[in-house]
Amino acid sequence: MKIKYFGHSTFLFDDLLIDPFITDNPHTSLHPADIKCDIICITHQHFDHMADALTIAETNQATIVAIHEIAENIRPKHPKVEGMNIGGWIKIKNWEIKMVEAEHSSELGHPCGYILRKDGKTIYHAGDTGLFSDMKLIGEEKINIALLPIGDRYTMGITDAIKAVKLIMPDKAIPMHYDTFPIIQADPKEFTKLSPCPVEIFNFDEEKNL
């Protein structure tokens, strides 16, 4: 699977984009028009997680996936939207998508994370979240790759992100949501040093096969 990291919490997994924050993202050199995808998943309605969702969706005629309230807010502008809620699964193309809990806030609807499954690989994108004990249940989905925030202040910091790794027990972890703004500076190498599982650190705008 090809995984590309645009900085903050924005990732492209093959043809599935999550939390599109491109225009005002200081860590990407790309523009919304450069992004090609078929599916866009939104974790919550904060600008740094969905600022470019509509623009990219319209350019690509992509399906947006979001919690019910956000989906209904988007539908008049972009009818190609799938609303869902915590605990539910949907299937779009060859992706299985489960919406899971996140401990955070949102301007509309409840914040969430996603379990994404395709071609025998299971990815957990935690969204913006603090640590919560039910991450252990998420780990029962046999997560291959866990994407976890480490920036502190608005999400878990490194200490709690390491606790999350121990609850989830993924094959590999990827740190995210750090260094975008001065207030969420963090060192991914410190996270790597403390993690009980292998860690993959992405440079901004870097693509890897994992």
Buried (B, 14 or more C-beta within 10 A) or exposed (E): BEBBBBBBBBBBBBBBBBBBBBEEBEBBEBEBEEBEBBBBBBBBBBEBBBBBBBBBBEBBEBBBBBBBBBBBBBEEEBEBBBBBEBEEEBEBEEBEBBBBBBBBEBEBBBBBBBBBBBEEBBBBBBBBBBBBEEBEEBBEBEBBBBBBBBBBEBBBBBEBBBBBBBBBBBBBBBBBBBBBEEEBEBEBEBBBEEBEBEBBEBEBEEEEEB
